C-alpha cells in the first residue's frame, strides 16, 4: 500500500439548516466535510443550481466540503415505473447535471420500496444508559398485523412471533400505539412525510404486481436512464443497501446481499454505477461477509457508512458502539484503506460514522428530529475510526 495516499476523508451526516447538530458542531467534531441533501425539495423534482450553490456556500462558510449528496431520492414513480416515471427521470438527470456543474460529484441514493430504513424502537436503552435504535421482528409483526392490518401479514411471521406480537400490542395504551405507529411510518431521512396508514396502504398497493424480478427491471430502467448522464458529468452514483436487508411489508428487496450488489454493477456496467458500502445495513444479515464484499467489490465503492449492529437470539438487532457488535470495524477500515490506495486521487473515498448512540448531554436535550443522528454518539464513533485508520495506515506497507 502506498501510505503517501490520503486516508479516508472524514465526513458527518448533516440534515441542513434545521438540523439540531450545527455545522459548527461538525467542525468541532473534526470532520472535513458532510453528507447532506436538499431535503426541502419534493421527491421527483429537479434541484436548481441556485439551491445547490446556496448549500455549498453554507458549507464553505465553515470550511467544510460537500463530500457526497445523501441523497437524491428516487421517487416511488420511478421505483414502480408509474405515470410520472419519465418526468422524474428527466428531473433526476437535470439534478445530476446541476450538481456536477457546481462541483459535487458523488450521489448516494437507495431503491427501497415505500419506506426507507425501519426500526421499531428509537430509544432502546442500553446497560450504560445510552440509547440506540433497535429492530425487533416481534414488534414489527405487531405493527404489520394489528396496526397496519396488511392482508397476508400473518404469513410473514412464525407462530411464536405472532403470539408475542399480539401480547405486545394488547398491552399498549392508545397513546403508546400512536407513538409506536409514528416511529415506524414517519421516520424518513431528513423529513417527516406525515403518512397516514391509509396512504401507506395505497403505496403498498402499487407493488401488488411487482416482485423482485420486476423491481430489478425497474431499477435497470432507472440506471439506463441516468448512468449516461452521470458518466458525461463525472458523477459517481452509490446505491445504499436495504435496511433491514430482508423483505418487509410484503415488499421485495433487491439491494441486500453481496450477490445483489454484484448484480447491480452488472445491470449497467460503468465506472460510475457503484455502491455505498454501509456496514450496518449489510450487517443486518448474518450471511453477509462484510470484509469480503469490500475486497471483491471495492472498485465499485464510492461512499462509505461505518457502524455496527448487535444481533440478539430472538432475531432483533440494535446499533452497537462503532467498535463493538457484529462488524469488525478495524478489519473493514484496513480493507477500505487498501481499496482507497488503488483509486485515482480525484476519486478518494470518504466515510461517515452512522447511527450513533444518544448519550451524555444529548440525553438531556429535546429528542433529535433525526433518530440515530445526535451529535455525541457519532462524534465518539468518528474519533474511534479516526484513531483506527491513522494507526492502521502507519503500519501498512
N, C-alpha and C positions, 0 to 999 in steps of 0.2 A: 504493500500500500504506500502511496505517495503521501506522506504526512504533511507535505507543504500545502496540500489542498485544504480548503477551509472545512471546518466542522459543519454539521447540520445547523442551518440557521435557526435561531430560537424564535418561535412565534407564540402568540397568545390569541385566543378567540375573543373578538370584540363585537358586540351586537349594535354598535352605533351610539349616537349621542345620548340615547335614553338608557343605555346600559348603566347599572349601578356600579360597575367597575370602569373607572375612567381611564382615559389614555395616560394620564399622569401616573395612575396606579400601575399600569402596564409597564411604563418606563422604569418605575422603581423596582418592579419585579425582575428587570434585567433583559426583557425580551427585545429583540431587534426589529420586530415587525408584528403584524397582526393578520389573522384570517378573519375577514369580515365580508359583509354583504350589504346591499341596499334593500333592507327588509321592508321599507315603506312602499316599494314598487310592487304592485299586484303580480301574482304569478301569471306568466304568459306575456306580459308587457315588455317592450324593449326598454333598455336602460339608456337614457340620454347621456351624451358625453358630458354635459354640464353637471349632472348629478354625480357622475364618476369623478370628475375633476374636483368637485366640492369635497368628496370623501378623501381624495388624495391630499388636498390642501389641509384638511383636518389632521391627517396623519403626519404630514410634513412639519406642521407646527410643533410636533413633539418628536421630530427626528425619527419617525417610525416608517417602515416600509409596508406596502400592501403586498404581503407575501403570496397570498392566494385568496381568490374570491370563494367564500363559503357562505352560501353557494349561489349559483344562478339556478333557481328552481326549475325543474322540468314539470310542466303543468300536467294535470290529470288528462287534459285533452290530448296531449302528446302520448302519455302512457297508454291510454285506451284507444288512441287513433280516432278520436271523436271529431265532431264537425269543425271545431276550431283548430285542429291539429296543424294544418299547413300555415295558417296565420301565425300561430305561436312559434312554429319552427322558423319562419322568416324573422320574427322578433328575436328569437334566440341567436340567429346568425348575425343580426344587426348588433345585438349586445356584445357578442364576441368581437366584432369589428371595432366597436366603440371602446371596449376595454383595451384592445391591442393598441389603438390609436393613442391611448393615454399611458401606455407602457405597462399595463397589467397583463401578465401572460400565463397565469395558472388559474384554472377554473375547476373547483370541486362541485360535484352535483351528485344526486342519488336517483335511483329508479325504483324506489319503494312505493308500492301502490297505496293510495289513500292516506295512511299515516306514516310519519317518519319514525324515529326511534320510540320505543314503547317501554315504559316502566310502570309498575303497579304501586310503588311506594317511593315518594320523592324525598322522604326524610327518615330513612331506615337507620335507627340508632345503633351504633357500634359500641363494643365494650368500653372504648376510651372516651365515649361521649360525643364523638363527631357523628355526622350524618352522611349517609351515602344514598345513591339510587339503587333500587332493587327491582328485579323482575321475578315474580312468583307465579308459576303457571296455575296454581290453585286460585289465587286472587284474580288472575286474568280470566279464568273459567267463570268466576262469579260475575265479572263484567259481561263477558260474551253471552252467557246463558241467561242470566237473570236481569241484567240491566239493559243491554242492547237487545237481548232476546232474538239473536240471529238464528234463522232457520238452519237446522242441522248442526248447530254449535256443539251439542252434546256429543256428537260423534268424534270430535277432535280431542276428547279428554277421556282418561281412564275412569272406571267406576269409582275408585278411591278419590280421584281428583274431583269428580262431580259431587260426591258426598261431602267432601270437605269444603268445596265451593259453596254449596247450599248452606252449610253451617255458618260459614264466614258471612255470607250475605244476610242471612236471617238475624244475625247479631249486630248488624249495622243499624244505627239510628237513621232517620230520614236525612238529617244534615250530613252524617257520615257517608251515606250513599251518594249524595250530591257531590261532596268533595272528592270522593273516590272516582266517580264518573268523570269529573272535570280533569282530574290528574292524569287520566289516560287520553281523553279526547282532545284536550285543549293545550297540549304541550307540543308546539311546533317551534323549531329553532327561530328565535328572534321575533316571533309574533304569535299572537293568540287569535285564531280564526273564529273563535266563538261558535264552533259547530254544535248544532243540536243533534240529538240522537237520530231524528228523522233525516236530517241532512247527511249524517254518516251512513245511514241505511241506503239512501239514494246513491251515494258514492259507491258503496259496495255493490249495489245492483248493476252498476256499469261494468263490473267484472264478471257477471254471471256466465258469460260465454268466453272468458279469457283465462286459459290455463297457462302453465309455464311456457309452453312452446309458442303460444300466441303472444304472450307478453315479451318473450325474447325476440319475436319477429317485429313487434312494435319498437322494441329497443334498437334493433338493427336499422329500422327505418329512421329513427332519430339520429343514429350515428352517421348513416349515409347522407343525411341532410346537413349535418353540422361539421363533420370532420374536414371536408374540403375547405370550408371557410377557416377553421382553426389552423389547418396546415398553411394556408395562404398568409394568415396573420401572425403565425408563430405563437399561437396559444395552445398550451398543453391542457388537455381535459383529463380529469381524475375522478373516476366514479367511486363513491363511498359504498362500502359493503352494507348489506341489510342489517338492521339492528332491532330485534334479535335476528340472528341468521337462520331462521326457520319459518315455515308458514304460520301466519296468524290470521284470524278473522276469515278463514277460508280463502285467503288470497295467495297467489303464487309468489315465490321468492326466487330470484334468478341471479343474485349477487351475494351468495352466502358461503361458497366453498372455493377451494383452490381451482377446481375444475370449472366453476362458474367464471372465475376471474380469467382463466386461460381462454375460455370460450369467447369472452368479451373482447379480448385483444385480437382474436381471430375473426370476429364478425366483420370488422372493417380494419384490416391491417394498416397501421400508420403509427409513426413515432409519437404522434400527439394523442392517440387514443390510448389512455393509460388509466392508472389506478391511484386511489387514495388508500394507502395502507393504514388501516385502523386496527391496532392490536386488540382493542377492547371489543369491537363488534365481531371480528373474526374469532376472537377468543370465547365468544358465547357458545361456540360449538367445540366439544372436546376432541373432535376428529380433525380439526384444522391444525396443521403443522405450521405454526407462525414463522419460525425461523426458516423453514424450508420454502415457504411462499416468497420470502424476501430473496433467498438465494436463487430460486428458479424464475421468478418474475420481476426481479429487481429493476431490470432495464425499463419496465413499463411503469414503475412507481414515480409519480410526480409530486405527491404530497404525503405527509405522514401525521397521523394522530397516535400518540402513545398513552396508553392506560392499560390497566389490568383488571380482570374480574375474578371473583372467587366463587366457585361453584359449591352448592350445598347438595347433600344426598337426595333431597326431595325434588331436585330439578330447578330450584331457584338459583339465582346468582346476583351478586351485588358488586358495586365498584369497590375494589380494594385500593389500598395505598399503591402508588405507582410501582414501588419495588417489591410488592407482595402479590399474592394471588397467582393465577394460572400463568400469566405471561412472564417469561424470563426476560425482563426488560434489558439487563446487561447484555445478554446474548443477542437480542434484537438490535440494540444500538450498535454492537460490533458489526453485525451483518449489514446494517444500513450504512455504516461508515465505509465498508468495503464497496458497496454499491455506489456510494457518492463519489468515491475516488475515481470511478470509471466514467463519470458523467462530465460533459463539457462544462467549462466554467460558467456559462450562461444558463445552465440547467441544474445547478446545485440544489440539493434537497433542503427543504425547511421542515420543521416539525412543530407541533404544539402539544403541550400536556392537555389531556382531555379529562372531563368529568371528575374534578377534584372533590374532596370531601368538604362539607360545610363544617367549619371548625373555628376554635378560638373566638376572636371578636366577631367574626361573621355570624356566629350563633346568636348574638345579641341584636343583630340588625334585622330590619324587616326582611321577610323571605324574598330572596332574589327572584326576579321575574323569569329568570332563565335557570331552571334547576340543573345542578351539576356545574354551574359556571360562576360560583362565588370566587372571590379573589384568592384567599389564603391557601386553600387546598391545592389549587392549581399552581400557586407560587411555590409551594413545597415540592410538587412534582417537577416543576421546571428546574428548581435548584438541584434536585436529586439527579435528574437526567443530564444537566449541565456538568455536574461533577463526574458522572459516569463517562460521558463521551470525551471529556478532557483527559481523564485518566486512561481510558482505553486507547485513544489516539496517541498518547505519549509512549505507549509500548508496542504499538503495531508497526511492523516493518514490511 
